[in-house]
Amino acid sequence: MKHFLLQAKVFSSRLAIAGLALLVLAGTAFAGTALTLAENKVAGVKIVVPPGSCKPVVFAARELRTFLQQATGAEFAITGQAPASEAAIVLGDCPESRAAGIDVSKLKRDGFQLLREGNRIFIAGRDDPDYDLDAFVEMEKVPPINGLGWNNALIRPEYATLFGVYDFLERVAGIRWYFPGKMGTYVPRSPVLTVEKLDLIENPAMMFRNSAGFGDRSHGKYKTWRMPDYPEIGVTRADSNLWALRCRQSTAYLPENHAIGMLHYYYRYYQNEKNRKEEYFAMNPDGTRYAESQHKCSLCYSNPDVAKQIIADAKVFFSGGKASEMENAPWNAVWVPNRAQGDYFSLLPNDHYGAGCHCERCKAMLQKSAPEATDPSLPGEDTFSPGRYSRIMWDHFRTVAEGTLEEFPNKYFTILAYSMWREMPENISKLPANLLLGLTAIPNGNSSDGAAMKRFFEDLREWRKYTDNGIWLWLYFINRPQYDGIPLLRLWAAGRFYNELKDLNVNGIYMECLVTNGFQAHLDIYLNHRLMWNPSLDANQIISEYAKNLYGAADGEVVAMLQLFEEKYLNGIVKNVPGSYAGAAYRDIVDIPEVRWPEDGIAGLRKEIYTDEVLAQILQLAQQAQSKVTLGTIEGDRLRLFLSRFAAPVLRKFNAMPQEGL
């Protein structure tokens, strides 16, 4: 059994991907004859929304009309039908598209087909008949939108025709959406817009593509996280939701997070003495049990009764029961969407399991090849070896998964190779078919970019041998808040990371973003979602195109500044400890300044990395860029925004800003 969301692979055999501008030739009777979409502000086609079309197709038609009109200056009509003699763009799965040979049932989730047949262009994917994308954009509190917009951790109904429309606009009209809002949208003017041969099927390489970086996450109070950044520059939450759609955030969502709080084990089996089962909880070194509160507790995962109880809880969920129906559950218990939803149930323990369990049974199962580890660079955190508890945990995960497989063969558990069970157990064997495996990583390059990245890719290649479901990744785009204002970029590094992933059957990514959210992270978010769709893309080409499209003649200075910031992050702020492990992933550690530079704190960053020479280089690039654009133009306004969010915070932080400013 292969999980339906995580099947490889991805691109149609009809395609040889060479970049976003590729058009695949189709041998039709109209070969060599261009179809004019618009000329001299006169539309040459109508947009057809066939009778009975669903809400996502209607939404897609409006988006298509809006941007074609911006690109050409022509007025495009949306109609229910067009005579065969009239040129038209026909949207969605309909009798006419089927007659042209489009079968959306053969597409992957979120995939679509673009086809030109004579004077018709067809754009079609699978679409849910009732999903209201207007409610999604406006964050209306109606099911299943629930007022959360892009940050709603839900498996959404499909609206792949919309993704096809966005691809068509990018491919044919050169339109890009680099960050939310009008200023982040690039629409080149096209007095004449034509389409020649067009026949392609696009399926995403990764079936789920999610990040926490599309907007302010409704947490405006977190100033050090830059959560209010988008509202400060006039970007609304509706803008952020539209940007998530235009970046093709996936409709698929894989629930995976710490599940013990959702299961209320502290309440159910410790707080109430009548129901207390101390043996369920991890033993501290002094013999007491680690059960302090609902979220500060850990379980004894070698205890077979714990596995039996989690199996029983999962069966309540898989059978459609309420969380309050679990044994001893409180009346207000609910299934939390990012932990249990649809066909998926997370097994991830709490982070507080870092101290492990010290009962005799667990101690006897400690992985012999993973000695106890210490890491003084992580003050206040438990330190550990990434494989010390691997046998305990993977035996537990296997037992739970096998405990429901016969009764619920199409229901799945999600789990991360993480914390003290990151490394493979010594007794590793093929994972159960209903256990979906993820790994954690920081995209600081490929396996040639240092020992930490080399170790990650070695792990990924080894884990692949033990699952038929493909592997998904939890990426960290999290940096210390003490570096607020300092750009911590992984752009070219992310390109190298994804390019190495492309043949490794990675079928999904969740990108966790907290610090430096907002405009400073916009290109990371845009680039990562491009690469999630197609990890073969050239990141340098995307970055160069971004700079040219948005900043015009100042593109060289913008690229040079981005390169400088990335170099100072990867080869300066990052500690580059060979093969280091901390927190959740093999990574090059970014310490808080007081740990990295014990005597100087953040001043150490100034002395060692952002030296006088580097600050002078930033200022020179900023001034050169300003000299190449005209104030009051769209390029000038964008550059002013870019400099205010990238160069200015660094110069101010280190008292290097000229009196007259930038």
Secondary structure per residue as TSV (DSSP state, phi and psi in degrees):
chain	resnum	aa	ss	phi	psi
A	1	M	-	360.0	127.4
A	2	K	-	-112.5	135.2
A	3	H	-	-63.5	133.0
A	4	F	S	-67.3	-29.7
A	5	L	T	-79.0	-26.7
A	6	L	T	-106.1	26.3
A	7	Q	-	-75.5	140.2
A	8	A	-	-90.8	152.0
A	9	K	-	-139.7	-168.9
A	10	V	-	-149.5	-62.5
A	11	F	S	-90.2	141.4
A	12	S	-	-60.4	144.7
A	13	S	T	-65.3	-14.2
A	14	R	T	-75.0	-12.1
A	15	L	-	-108.3	141.2
A	16	A	-	-119.8	101.5
A	17	I	-	-68.8	126.3
A	18	A	-	-126.6	-1.6
A	19	G	-	144.7	176.4
A	20	L	T	-66.8	-23.7
A	21	A	T	-91.1	5.8
A	22	L	-	-67.8	133.7
A	23	L	-	-119.4	131.8
A	24	V	-	-91.8	132.4
A	25	L	-	-73.2	140.4
A	26	A	-	-124.4	129.9
A	27	G	-	-82.5	88.7
A	28	T	-	-116.5	173.1
A	29	A	T	-66.7	-13.8
A	30	F	T	-103.8	18.0
A	31	A	T	-55.0	129.8
A	32	G	T	85.6	-6.9
A	33	T	-	-102.0	115.2
A	34	A	-	-76.9	140.5
A	35	L	E	-98.1	120.1
A	36	T	E	-84.8	119.2
A	37	L	E	-81.0	-38.1
A	38	A	E	-161.0	149.5
A	39	E	E	-152.8	129.4
A	40	N	T	52.4	45.0
A	41	K	T	65.3	23.3
A	42	V	E	-119.5	124.1
A	43	A	E	-70.6	138.6
A	44	G	-	-104.9	-3.0
A	45	V	-	-138.7	158.2
A	46	K	E	-104.9	156.8
A	47	I	E	-100.2	119.7
A	48	V	E	-103.8	121.7
A	49	V	-	-108.5	99.3
A	50	P	-	-59.2	152.9
A	51	P	T	-53.7	137.6
A	52	G	T	83.3	5.4
A	53	S	-	-64.5	151.9
A	54	C	-	-85.6	171.3
A	55	K	H	-57.7	-43.1
A	56	P	H	-59.9	-32.6
A	57	V	H	-70.5	-39.6
A	58	V	H	-61.9	-43.7
A	59	F	H	-61.2	-44.9
A	60	A	H	-60.6	-38.3
A	61	A	H	-63.3	-40.5
A	62	R	H	-65.8	-41.6
A	63	E	H	-63.0	-42.5
A	64	L	H	-61.6	-46.9
A	65	R	H	-62.4	-46.0
A	66	T	H	-54.7	-48.6
A	67	F	H	-83.3	-29.2
A	68	L	H	-65.1	-38.9
A	69	Q	H	-66.8	-40.5
A	70	Q	H	-64.2	-37.5
A	71	A	H	-72.9	-35.0
A	72	T	H	-113.7	-18.7
A	73	G	-	78.0	2.1
A	74	A	-	-91.2	157.4
A	75	E	-	-97.2	120.0
A	76	F	-	-104.3	128.9
A	77	A	-	-87.6	140.8
A	78	I	E	-102.9	125.0
A	79	T	E	-136.1	165.6
A	80	G	S	-82.8	-20.3
A	81	Q	-	-163.4	161.2
A	82	A	-	-140.7	136.3
A	83	P	-	-57.2	154.3
A	84	A	T	-58.2	-24.4
A	85	S	T	-78.5	-13.8
A	86	E	S	-100.1	141.4
A	87	A	-	-73.5	142.5
A	88	A	E	-155.3	153.0
A	89	I	E	-105.2	113.1
A	90	V	E	-100.1	125.8
A	91	L	E	-106.6	140.9
A	92	G	S	87.4	171.0
A	93	D	S	-76.8	116.9
A	94	C	-	-152.3	168.6
A	95	P	H	-54.5	-39.2
A	96	E	H	-68.3	-40.0
A	97	S	H	-68.4	-35.7
A	98	R	H	-67.1	-39.0
A	99	A	H	-63.5	-26.8
A	100	A	T	-81.9	-2.7
A	101	G	T	101.8	8.2
A	102	I	-	-86.9	125.2
A	103	D	-	-123.2	97.8
A	104	V	G	-68.7	-18.5
A	105	S	G	-66.0	-19.5
A	106	K	G	-88.7	-5.4
A	107	L	S	-82.7	153.2
A	108	K	-	-74.1	167.5
A	109	R	T	-58.8	132.8
A	110	D	T	74.2	-0.3
A	111	G	-	-80.3	162.6
A	112	F	E	-152.5	167.8
A	113	Q	E	-127.7	136.4
A	114	L	E	-113.5	129.3
A	115	L	E	-145.8	129.8
A	116	R	E	-104.5	126.8
A	117	E	E	-128.2	102.3
A	118	G	T	62.8	-122.6
A	119	N	T	-94.3	18.6
A	120	R	E	-117.6	137.9
A	121	I	E	-116.7	127.3
A	122	F	E	-109.3	134.3
A	123	I	E	-128.9	115.4
A	124	A	E	-148.8	141.0
A	125	G	E	-148.5	-176.2
A	126	R	-	-79.5	136.0
A	127	D	B	-134.8	138.6
A	128	D	-	-73.9	137.8
A	129	P	S	-68.6	-21.8
A	130	D	S	-120.7	-8.8
A	131	Y	-	-65.1	131.1
A	132	D	-	-102.0	98.1
A	133	L	H	-70.9	-25.5
A	134	D	H	-64.2	-40.6
A	135	A	H	-65.6	-36.3
A	136	F	H	-62.2	-48.0
A	137	V	H	-64.7	-42.7
A	138	E	H	-85.8	0.2
A	139	M	T	57.9	42.8
A	140	E	-	-70.7	144.8
A	141	K	S	-88.5	67.5
A	142	V	-	-129.2	143.7
A	143	P	T	-63.3	142.9
A	144	P	T	-93.1	21.7
A	145	I	T	-75.1	-47.0
A	146	N	T	58.9	23.4
A	147	G	T	71.5	14.8
A	148	L	-	-107.9	-9.8
A	149	G	G	57.9	-138.9
A	150	W	G	-60.3	-25.8
A	151	N	G	-87.5	8.4
A	152	N	-	-77.0	116.3
A	153	A	-	-82.7	67.3
A	154	L	S	-126.8	148.5
A	155	I	-	-74.8	109.3
A	156	R	-	-90.2	153.5
A	157	P	-	-60.5	161.5
A	158	E	-	-82.0	148.4
A	159	Y	B	-148.7	57.5
A	160	A	H	-72.6	-24.1
A	161	T	H	-59.8	-36.6
A	162	L	H	-61.4	-43.0
A	163	F	H	-61.9	-36.3
A	164	G	H	-64.3	-38.9
A	165	V	H	-62.8	-44.5
A	166	Y	H	-63.3	-41.4
A	167	D	H	-61.8	-43.2
A	168	F	H	-60.1	-44.8
A	169	L	H	-64.4	-38.2
A	170	E	H	-68.9	-45.9
A	171	R	H	-70.1	-43.3
A	172	V	H	-94.6	-40.0
A	173	A	H	-104.2	-4.6
A	174	G	-	73.1	18.9
A	175	I	-	-78.1	144.8
A	176	R	E	-137.9	151.6
A	177	W	E	-123.9	91.9
A	178	Y	-	-85.6	-31.5
A	179	F	S	-155.2	162.9
A	180	P	S	-66.9	149.1
A	181	G	S	97.2	172.5
A	182	K	S	-62.5	-40.9
A	183	M	T	-67.6	-27.4
A	184	G	T	-86.5	0.5
A	185	T	E	-99.9	127.1
A	186	Y	E	-108.5	116.8
A	187	V	-	-126.3	99.3
A	188	P	-	-69.0	141.5
A	189	R	-	-78.3	132.8
A	190	S	-	-130.9	94.1
A	191	P	S	-57.0	-33.8
A	192	V	E	-126.5	125.9
A	193	L	E	-127.7	120.2
A	194	T	E	-130.2	161.1
A	195	V	E	-129.5	132.3
A	196	E	-	-100.9	-106.6
A	197	K	-	-92.9	133.4
A	198	L	-	-148.5	112.6
A	199	D	E	-156.7	100.8
A	200	L	E	-150.2	152.6
A	201	I	E	-116.8	127.2
A	202	E	E	-116.1	121.1
A	203	N	-	-122.4	138.8
A	204	P	-	-69.8	143.7
A	205	A	S	-65.3	-33.4
A	206	M	S	-118.2	127.9
A	207	M	S	-75.7	-25.0
A	208	F	E	-128.8	136.1
A	209	R	E	-140.7	96.3
A	210	N	E	-131.3	146.4
A	211	S	E	-146.3	161.8
A	212	A	S	-101.3	34.5
A	213	G	-	-120.7	16.1
A	214	F	S	-84.5	-14.7
A	215	G	S	-165.2	-160.3
A	216	D	-	-85.7	-0.4
A	217	R	T	57.6	20.1
A	218	S	T	63.9	21.4
A	219	H	-	-121.1	64.0
A	220	G	T	-64.7	-16.3
A	221	K	T	-74.3	-17.8
A	222	Y	-	-85.3	79.9
A	223	K	G	-62.2	-40.8
A	224	T	G	-69.0	-17.2
A	225	W	G	-89.8	-0.8
A	226	R	T	58.3	27.0
A	227	M	T	-61.5	-33.3
A	228	P	T	-82.3	6.5
A	229	D	H	-58.7	-49.0
A	230	Y	H	-63.1	-46.3
A	231	P	H	-58.2	-34.2
A	232	E	H	-64.5	-29.5
A	233	I	T	-100.7	13.3
A	234	G	T	89.2	12.9
A	235	V	-	-88.4	125.2
A	236	T	-	-89.4	168.4
A	237	R	H	-67.8	-31.6
A	238	A	H	-62.4	-39.9
A	239	D	H	-59.5	-42.8
A	240	S	H	-64.9	-39.4
A	241	N	H	-65.6	-41.6
A	242	L	H	-62.8	-39.0
A	243	W	H	-64.0	-38.5
A	244	A	H	-60.8	-41.2
A	245	L	H	-63.5	-44.8
A	246	R	H	-71.3	-24.3
A	247	C	T	-84.2	-0.1
A	248	R	T	63.6	41.9
A	249	Q	-	-53.8	135.7
A	250	S	-	-70.7	152.3
A	251	T	S	-78.2	-21.8
A	252	A	-	-79.1	145.5
A	253	Y	-	-142.6	133.0
A	254	L	-	-108.6	107.5
A	255	P	-	-63.2	124.1
A	256	E	-	-159.4	109.6
A	257	N	S	-166.3	176.8
A	258	H	-	-64.2	118.0
A	259	A	-	-98.0	-14.6
A	260	I	H	-65.2	-35.7
A	261	G	H	-62.3	-42.8
A	262	M	H	-60.8	-34.4
A	263	L	H	-83.2	-7.6
A	264	H	T	58.0	41.0
A	265	Y	H	-66.4	-36.3
A	266	Y	H	-60.9	-45.8
A	267	Y	I	-66.6	-42.9
A	268	R	I	-76.3	-34.4
A	269	Y	I	-129.9	13.0
A	270	Y	I	-141.2	-48.3
A	271	Q	I	-60.7	-43.2
A	272	N	S	-90.0	112.5
A	273	E	G	-60.0	-30.4
A	274	K	G	-62.4	-34.2
A	275	N	G	-104.0	8.5
A	276	R	-	-65.5	133.9
A	277	K	-	-131.0	82.6
A	278	E	G	-56.1	-33.1
A	279	E	G	-66.0	-12.9
A	280	Y	G	-72.3	-21.0
A	281	F	B	-103.6	151.9
A	282	A	-	-62.8	141.5
A	283	M	B	-90.3	131.5
A	284	N	-	-75.4	163.8
A	285	P	T	-57.4	-27.2
A	286	D	T	-87.6	5.5
A	287	G	S	93.3	-10.3
A	288	T	-	-78.2	171.7
A	289	R	B	-103.9	141.7
A	290	Y	-	-83.0	90.1
A	291	A	B	-148.7	76.0
A	292	E	S	-92.0	-34.3
A	293	S	S	-164.8	-179.6
A	294	Q	S	-57.7	-37.5
A	295	H	S	-108.5	-3.3
A	296	K	S	-115.4	73.5
A	297	C	B	-155.5	155.4
A	298	S	-	-138.0	157.0
A	299	L	B	-103.0	160.8
A	300	C	-	-89.8	100.9
A	301	Y	T	-81.3	-4.8
A	302	S	T	-88.2	-8.9
A	303	N	-	-75.9	116.9
A	304	P	H	-63.0	-24.8
A	305	D	H	-71.0	-29.5
A	306	V	H	-64.8	-44.4
A	307	A	H	-61.0	-42.8
A	308	K	H	-61.7	-39.1
A	309	Q	H	-69.0	-40.9
A	310	I	H	-66.7	-36.5
A	311	I	H	-59.2	-45.6
A	312	A	H	-62.5	-41.2
A	313	D	H	-64.8	-43.4
A	314	A	H	-63.5	-36.0
A	315	K	H	-66.3	-33.6
A	316	V	H	-59.9	-46.0
A	317	F	H	-66.1	-49.4
A	318	F	H	-63.6	-26.8
A	319	S	T	-87.6	2.3
A	320	G	T	91.2	10.1
A	321	G	-	-77.6	166.3
A	322	K	-	-84.5	154.2
A	323	A	G	-61.4	-31.1
A	324	S	G	-67.9	-10.2
A	325	E	G	-86.7	-5.2
A	326	M	S	-66.4	154.5
A	327	E	T	-56.7	128.4
A	328	N	T	62.1	14.2
A	329	A	-	-71.7	146.8
A	330	P	-	-67.5	157.9
A	331	W	T	-63.0	-27.2
A	332	N	T	-99.8	15.4
A	333	A	-	-65.2	139.2
A	334	V	-	-137.1	157.3
A	335	W	-	-79.8	118.8
A	336	V	-	-82.0	125.3
A	337	P	T	-56.7	-33.1
A	338	N	T	-88.1	13.2
A	339	R	T	-127.3	-32.8
A	340	A	E	-149.1	119.0
A	341	Q	E	-163.8	141.1
A	342	G	T	60.6	-120.2
A	343	D	T	-100.6	15.5
A	344	Y	E	-125.0	143.2
A	345	F	E	-140.7	121.3
A	346	S	E	-80.3	140.2
A	347	L	-	-107.6	8.2
A	348	L	-	-67.4	123.1
A	349	P	-	-68.2	171.6
A	350	N	-	-67.6	154.0
A	351	D	G	-61.6	-26.2
A	352	H	G	-69.3	0.6
A	353	Y	G	-72.6	2.2
A	354	G	G	-53.9	-29.4
A	355	A	G	-84.4	-10.2
A	356	G	-	70.2	-166.5
A	357	C	-	-121.5	137.0
A	358	H	-	-109.8	21.7
A	359	C	S	-72.0	161.7
A	360	E	H	-63.0	-36.4
A	361	R	H	-65.3	-45.6
A	362	C	H	-65.4	-42.5
A	363	K	H	-61.1	-34.0
A	364	A	H	-70.4	-20.6
A	365	M	T	-100.5	4.3
A	366	L	S	-59.0	142.0
A	367	Q	-	-71.9	119.8
A	368	K	T	-65.3	-30.5
A	369	S	T	-81.3	0.3
A	370	A	S	-123.8	85.0
A	371	P	-	-66.3	161.6
A	372	E	-	-60.9	138.0
A	373	A	-	-117.6	156.5
A	374	T	-	-132.2	151.3
A	375	D	-	-150.4	94.2
A	376	P	T	-67.5	-8.5
A	377	S	T	-78.9	0.4
A	378	L	S	-118.0	73.2
A	379	P	T	-62.8	135.8
A	380	G	T	81.9	-3.3
A	381	E	S	-111.8	144.9
A	382	D	-	-64.1	142.4
A	383	T	-	-110.0	152.9
A	384	F	-	-165.1	165.0
A	385	S	-	-90.0	139.5
A	386	P	T	-71.6	-0.7
A	387	G	T	-127.3	4.8
A	388	R	T	-60.9	-37.1
A	389	Y	T	-107.3	17.4
A	390	S	H	-61.0	-44.8
A	391	R	H	-64.0	-43.2
A	392	I	H	-58.0	-50.8
A	393	M	H	-72.7	-43.2
A	394	W	H	-72.6	-29.3
A	395	D	H	-63.2	-41.4
A	396	H	H	-64.5	-49.0
A	397	F	H	-59.8	-41.6
A	398	R	H	-63.8	-43.7
A	399	T	H	-60.9	-44.5
A	400	V	H	-65.1	-47.4
A	401	A	H	-61.2	-44.8
A	402	E	H	-67.2	-24.2
A	403	G	H	-71.5	-15.1
A	404	T	H	-117.7	-7.5
A	405	L	H	-60.5	-43.2
A	406	E	T	-68.8	-42.4
A	407	E	T	-78.0	-33.3
A	408	F	-	-130.2	70.9
A	409	P	T	-67.2	-18.7
A	410	N	T	-110.7	22.3
A	411	K	-	-113.0	148.4
A	412	Y	E	-130.8	147.1
A	413	F	E	-102.7	141.8
A	414	T	E	-111.4	144.1
A	415	I	E	-155.7	149.6
A	416	L	E	-105.2	139.8
A	417	A	E	-77.3	109.6
A	418	Y	-	-158.3	154.0
A	419	S	G	54.0	-132.6
A	420	M	G	-79.8	3.6
A	421	W	G	-122.2	25.2
A	422	R	-	-65.2	-42.1
A	423	E	S	-80.4	158.5
A	424	M	-	-65.3	143.6
A	425	P	-	-70.0	154.0
A	426	E	T	-64.8	-24.6
A	427	N	T	-102.4	33.1
A	428	I	-	-59.9	140.5
A	429	S	-	-147.9	177.5
A	430	K	-	-53.0	132.6
A	431	L	-	-74.9	150.2
A	432	P	-	-57.0	150.8
A	433	A	T	-65.8	-19.4
A	434	N	T	-101.3	18.0
A	435	L	E	-113.9	114.4
A	436	L	E	-98.5	118.8
A	437	L	E	-96.8	135.6
A	438	G	E	-126.2	155.8
A	439	L	E	-121.9	154.4
A	440	T	E	-102.5	148.2
A	441	A	E	-161.0	161.9
A	442	I	-	-118.8	124.8
A	443	P	-	-78.8	66.2
A	444	N	S	-92.9	26.6
A	445	G	-	125.2	-163.1
A	446	N	-	-104.6	-169.3
A	447	S	T	-70.9	-6.8
A	448	S	T	-92.5	-1.9
A	449	D	S	-96.6	43.8
A	450	G	-	106.7	167.2
A	451	A	H	-65.3	-36.0
A	452	A	H	-65.1	-45.3
A	453	M	H	-70.3	-35.9
A	454	K	H	-59.4	-43.2
A	455	R	H	-65.5	-40.2
A	456	F	H	-59.6	-49.1
A	457	F	H	-68.3	-31.2
A	458	E	H	-63.0	-45.3
A	459	D	H	-59.3	-46.8
A	460	L	H	-60.3	-45.6
A	461	R	H	-64.7	-34.5
A	462	E	H	-73.8	-43.9
A	463	W	H	-61.9	-33.0
A	464	R	G	-56.3	-27.0
A	465	K	G	-69.0	-15.9
A	466	Y	G	-114.2	13.2
A	467	T	-	-145.8	143.4
A	468	D	S	-97.8	0.3
A	469	N	S	-93.8	0.7
A	470	G	-	76.0	171.8
A	471	I	E	-126.0	140.6
A	472	W	E	-110.4	161.1
A	473	L	E	-123.5	143.9
A	474	W	E	-107.8	107.4
A	475	L	E	-94.6	142.8
A	476	Y	E	-104.8	121.3
A	477	F	E	-118.0	55.9
A	478	I	-	-117.8	129.9
A	479	N	-	-131.4	160.1
A	480	R	-	-64.1	133.3
A	481	P	G	-64.3	-19.0
A	482	Q	G	-63.5	-18.0
A	483	Y	G	-94.9	16.8
A	484	D	T	-53.0	131.2
A	485	G	T	97.9	-22.7
A	486	I	S	-88.3	118.7
A	487	P	-	-62.8	126.0
A	488	L	-	-118.3	82.6
A	489	L	-	-96.4	144.5
A	490	R	-	-132.4	78.0
A	491	L	S	-101.5	-69.6
A	492	W	H	-63.0	-34.3
A	493	A	H	-63.1	-41.1
A	494	A	H	-63.1	-38.2
A	495	G	H	-59.2	-44.7
A	496	R	H	-64.6	-37.7
A	497	F	H	-61.3	-52.7
A	498	Y	H	-67.1	-38.3
A	499	N	H	-60.2	-34.1
A	500	E	H	-77.4	-25.5
A	501	L	H	-71.2	-22.7
A	502	K	T	-57.7	-27.4
A	503	D	T	-107.8	15.6
A	504	L	T	-109.5	16.2
A	505	N	T	57.4	40.7
A	506	V	E	-88.0	118.9
A	507	N	E	-110.4	7.3
A	508	G	E	-175.9	153.3
A	509	I	E	-141.1	134.2
A	510	Y	E	-111.8	125.8
A	511	M	E	-108.5	107.9
A	512	E	E	-84.1	122.6
A	513	C	E	-126.0	126.6
A	514	L	-	-128.6	-65.1
A	515	V	T	-83.9	149.5
A	516	T	T	57.3	32.1
A	517	N	-	-66.4	168.2
A	518	G	S	97.8	-152.5
A	519	F	G	-60.0	-36.2
A	520	Q	G	-63.0	-21.4
A	521	A	G	-104.6	4.6
A	522	H	H	-63.2	-39.6
A	523	L	H	-72.1	-33.6
A	524	D	H	-59.8	-44.3
A	525	I	H	-66.2	-48.7
A	526	Y	H	-57.9	-49.3
A	527	L	H	-64.1	-45.1
A	528	N	H	-61.6	-39.8
A	529	H	H	-71.1	-31.0
A	530	R	H	-61.4	-44.9
A	531	L	H	-76.5	-26.1
A	532	M	H	-65.0	-37.7
A	533	W	H	-70.4	-42.9
A	534	N	-	-144.1	95.5
A	535	P	T	-70.4	-2.6
A	536	S	T	-84.5	-9.4
A	537	L	S	-63.7	157.0
A	538	D	-	-91.1	107.9
A	539	A	H	-62.0	-38.7
A	540	N	H	-61.5	-39.3
A	541	Q	H	-64.3	-41.9
A	542	I	H	-64.5	-43.5
A	543	I	H	-65.9	-43.6
A	544	S	H	-63.8	-42.0
A	545	E	H	-63.3	-42.5
A	546	Y	H	-54.6	-50.7
A	547	A	H	-64.5	-41.7
A	548	K	H	-67.5	-43.7
A	549	N	H	-66.1	-41.3
A	550	L	H	-88.2	-34.8
A	551	Y	H	-116.9	4.3
A	552	G	G	56.7	-126.1
A	553	A	G	-67.2	-13.5
A	554	A	G	-89.7	11.7
A	555	D	H	-62.0	-38.5
A	556	G	H	-62.2	-42.1
A	557	E	H	-68.1	-38.1
A	558	V	H	-63.4	-46.4
A	559	V	H	-62.0	-43.4
A	560	A	H	-61.4	-38.5
A	561	M	H	-67.8	-42.7
A	562	L	H	-61.6	-41.3
A	563	Q	H	-63.4	-41.0
A	564	L	H	-62.2	-47.5
A	565	F	H	-62.9	-40.6
A	566	E	H	-65.9	-41.0
A	567	E	H	-64.2	-40.2
A	568	K	H	-70.5	-25.9
A	569	Y	I	-75.8	-56.3
A	570	L	I	-71.7	-31.9
A	571	N	I	-113.9	18.9
A	572	G	I	-140.7	-68.2
A	573	I	I	-67.1	-42.3
A	574	V	S	-65.7	135.0
A	575	K	-	-80.4	-21.4
A	576	N	-	55.3	52.0
A	577	V	-	-83.4	119.0
A	578	P	T	-57.9	124.2
A	579	G	T	64.8	19.6
A	580	S	-	-68.5	156.9
A	581	Y	E	-137.9	130.5
A	582	A	E	-156.6	141.8
A	583	G	T	67.7	-103.2
A	584	A	T	-122.8	-8.5
A	585	A	E	-149.2	150.5
A	586	Y	E	-62.0	128.1
A	587	R	-	-163.1	164.0
A	588	D	-	-85.6	119.8
A	589	I	-	-76.8	134.4
A	590	V	-	-103.5	103.8
A	591	D	-	-82.8	159.8
A	592	I	-	-65.8	149.2
A	593	P	H	-55.6	-35.9
A	594	E	H	-67.8	-22.6
A	595	V	H	-88.4	-41.8
A	596	R	H	-66.3	-42.5
A	597	W	S	-126.5	80.3
A	598	P	T	-55.9	-34.1
A	599	E	T	-84.8	-28.1
A	600	D	T	-113.3	-19.9
A	601	G	T	61.8	-137.4
A	602	I	H	-63.4	-22.6
A	603	A	H	-63.9	-24.4
A	604	G	H	-64.1	-33.4
A	605	L	H	-62.3	-39.1
A	606	R	H	-67.8	-42.2
A	607	K	H	-73.9	-38.0
A	608	E	H	-97.1	-33.7
A	609	I	T	-118.1	-57.5
A	610	Y	S	-92.2	71.8
A	611	T	-	-75.1	174.5
A	612	D	H	-56.3	-41.5
A	613	E	H	-63.5	-42.4
A	614	V	H	-67.7	-43.6
A	615	L	H	-63.4	-37.9
A	616	A	H	-64.7	-36.3
A	617	Q	H	-65.9	-41.9
A	618	I	H	-61.2	-46.6
A	619	L	H	-62.7	-42.3
A	620	Q	H	-63.1	-44.0
A	621	L	H	-62.3	-41.2
A	622	A	H	-63.2	-44.5
A	623	Q	H	-68.8	-38.6
A	624	Q	H	-63.3	-41.8
A	625	A	H	-61.2	-43.7
A	626	Q	H	-62.4	-32.7
A	627	S	H	-71.8	-12.9
A	628	K	T	-102.5	-3.9
A	629	V	S	-124.8	163.1
A	630	T	-	-104.6	127.4
A	631	L	T	-60.3	142.4
A	632	G	T	92.3	-15.3
A	633	T	S	-84.6	165.4
A	634	I	H	-64.0	-37.5
A	635	E	H	-64.9	-40.1
A	636	G	H	-64.6	-41.3
A	637	D	H	-66.0	-40.7
A	638	R	H	-65.2	-41.6
A	639	L	H	-64.2	-41.2
A	640	R	H	-59.6	-41.9
A	641	L	H	-63.6	-45.8
A	642	F	H	-58.2	-48.9
A	643	L	H	-65.6	-34.8
A	644	S	H	-68.1	-22.8
A	645	R	H	-104.9	-18.5
A	646	F	T	-111.3	-61.0
A	647	A	H	-75.5	-47.5
A	648	A	H	-59.3	-45.0
A	649	P	H	-59.5	-36.8
A	650	V	H	-69.5	-46.3
A	651	L	H	-62.9	-40.0
A	652	R	H	-67.5	-42.1
A	653	K	H	-58.5	-33.2
A	654	F	T	-112.6	23.2
A	655	N	T	54.0	41.3
A	656	A	-	-115.1	10.2
A	657	M	-	-79.1	129.2
A	658	P	-	-59.8	154.2
A	659	Q	T	-58.0	-36.3
A	660	E	T	-80.6	-3.4
A	661	G	-	75.6	-164.8
A	662	L	-	-98.6	360.0
